[in-house]
Amino acid sequence: MEKITMSEIKDVLKEHEIWLAENGKSGTQADFSGKTIKIANFKEAKLSKSIFKNCILKMIEFVDTDLKDANFENAKLKKVDFHNANLIGTNFYGAVFEKVHITEEMYEQIKERLTQEQRKGIITSYKVFMRKMIF
């Protein structure tokens, strides 16, 4: 898996915002497929329709991030914070969750699309999640 730097991530985010604003006519859709991303902050990013297929995501912050219709198919998520993120329509098919925080409200909206194994890796209490981030 190829690692990606924060500088590269920022470039992808800029292009994706243009892509969204221009309805795909210019800019580039954010595609992190097959990348390893560790210790990154996507707070408040506009990442609807972004692609994270087959990614390894560790210690990632998606706080207040728009991930509507994003694709996390077969991604491995460890210590990922989706606090107040929009996960409506997000594809988590085959994704592996370990210490992933999703608010109770969002969890209720998406739980039908999650497997029992995925549900085991979700923490809805932010306080508990923050303690587990340390350990």
C-alpha positions as CSV (number, residue, x, y, z in Angstrom):
1,M,0.0,0.0,0.0
2,E,1.3,3.4,-1.0
3,K,1.4,6.1,1.8
4,I,0.1,9.6,1.1
5,T,1.4,12.8,2.7
6,M,-0.7,15.6,4.1
7,S,0.5,17.9,1.3
8,E,-0.8,15.4,-1.3
9,I,-4.1,15.1,0.6
10,K,-4.6,18.9,0.6
11,D,-4.0,18.9,-3.2
12,V,-6.6,16.1,-3.7
13,L,-9.1,18.0,-1.5
14,K,-8.7,21.2,-3.5
15,E,-9.3,19.3,-6.8
16,H,-12.3,17.4,-5.3
17,E,-14.0,20.7,-4.2
18,I,-13.7,22.0,-7.7
19,W,-15.0,18.7,-9.1
20,L,-18.0,18.9,-6.8
21,A,-18.7,22.6,-7.5
22,E,-18.4,22.0,-11.3
23,N,-20.5,18.8,-11.3
24,G,-17.5,16.8,-12.5
25,K,-16.8,19.1,-15.5
26,S,-13.4,20.2,-14.1
27,G,-11.3,19.3,-11.1
28,T,-10.8,15.7,-10.1
29,Q,-12.8,13.3,-7.9
30,A,-11.0,12.4,-4.7
31,D,-9.7,8.8,-5.1
32,F,-7.6,7.5,-2.3
33,S,-8.0,3.9,-3.4
34,G,-5.3,1.5,-2.1
35,K,-3.6,4.2,-0.1
36,T,-2.4,4.1,3.5
37,I,-3.3,7.2,5.4
38,K,-2.1,7.6,9.0
39,I,-2.7,10.5,11.4
40,A,-4.7,12.8,9.1
41,N,-7.3,15.5,9.7
42,F,-10.2,15.8,7.2
43,K,-12.2,18.0,9.6
44,E,-15.0,19.8,7.8
45,A,-13.9,18.6,4.4
46,K,-16.3,18.3,1.5
47,L,-15.8,14.7,0.5
48,S,-19.1,13.6,-0.8
49,K,-18.7,10.9,-3.5
50,S,-15.0,10.5,-2.6
51,I,-13.4,7.0,-2.9
52,F,-11.4,5.3,-0.1
53,K,-11.6,1.7,-1.5
54,N,-9.1,-0.8,-0.2
55,C,-7.5,1.9,2.0
56,I,-5.8,1.6,5.4
57,L,-7.0,4.5,7.5
58,K,-5.4,4.8,11.0
59,M,-6.0,7.7,13.5
60,I,-8.1,9.7,11.0
61,E,-10.4,12.6,11.9
62,F,-13.5,13.0,9.8
63,V,-15.2,15.4,12.3
64,D,-18.0,17.4,10.7
65,T,-17.0,16.0,7.3
66,D,-19.5,15.6,4.4
67,L,-19.0,11.9,3.3
68,K,-22.4,11.5,1.6
69,D,-22.2,8.7,-1.0
70,A,-18.5,8.2,-0.3
71,N,-17.0,4.7,-0.9
72,F,-15.1,2.9,1.8
73,E,-15.4,-0.5,0.2
74,N,-12.9,-3.0,1.8
75,A,-11.2,-0.3,3.7
76,K,-9.5,-1.0,7.1
77,L,-10.5,1.7,9.6
78,K,-8.7,1.9,12.9
79,K,-9.2,4.7,15.4
80,V,-11.2,6.7,13.0
81,D,-13.5,9.5,14.2
82,F,-16.6,10.2,12.2
83,H,-18.1,12.6,14.9
84,N,-20.9,14.6,13.3
85,A,-19.9,13.4,9.8
86,N,-22.6,12.9,7.1
87,L,-22.5,9.2,6.3
88,I,-25.8,9.0,4.4
89,G,-25.4,6.7,1.4
90,T,-21.8,5.9,2.3
91,N,-20.6,2.5,1.1
92,F,-18.9,0.4,3.9
93,Y,-19.2,-2.9,2.1
94,G,-16.4,-5.2,3.3
95,A,-14.9,-2.5,5.5
96,V,-13.3,-3.5,8.8
97,F,-13.9,-1.3,11.8
98,E,-11.7,-1.1,14.9
99,K,-12.4,1.6,17.4
100,V,-14.4,3.7,15.0
101,H,-16.5,6.6,16.4
102,I,-19.9,7.4,14.9
103,T,-22.5,9.4,16.8
104,E,-25.5,7.6,18.0
105,E,-27.8,9.5,15.7
106,M,-25.8,8.7,12.6
107,Y,-25.3,5.1,13.7
108,E,-29.1,4.7,13.9
109,Q,-29.4,5.9,10.3
110,I,-26.7,3.6,8.8
111,K,-26.7,0.5,11.0
112,E,-29.0,-1.5,8.6
113,R,-26.2,-1.3,6.0
114,L,-23.5,-2.6,8.5
115,T,-22.7,-6.2,9.3
116,Q,-22.7,-7.5,12.8
117,E,-18.9,-7.6,12.7
118,Q,-18.7,-4.0,11.6
119,R,-21.1,-2.9,14.4
120,K,-18.7,-4.5,17.0
121,G,-16.0,-2.1,16.0
122,I,-18.1,1.0,16.4
123,I,-18.1,3.2,19.5
124,T,-21.0,5.7,19.8
125,S,-19.8,7.3,23.0
126,Y,-17.3,10.1,22.3
127,K,-15.9,9.9,25.8
128,V,-15.2,6.2,25.5
129,F,-13.8,6.6,22.0
130,M,-11.3,9.2,23.2
131,R,-10.1,6.9,26.0
132,K,-9.6,4.1,23.5
133,M,-7.6,6.4,21.2
134,I,-4.9,6.4,23.8
135,F,-4.8,2.7,24.3
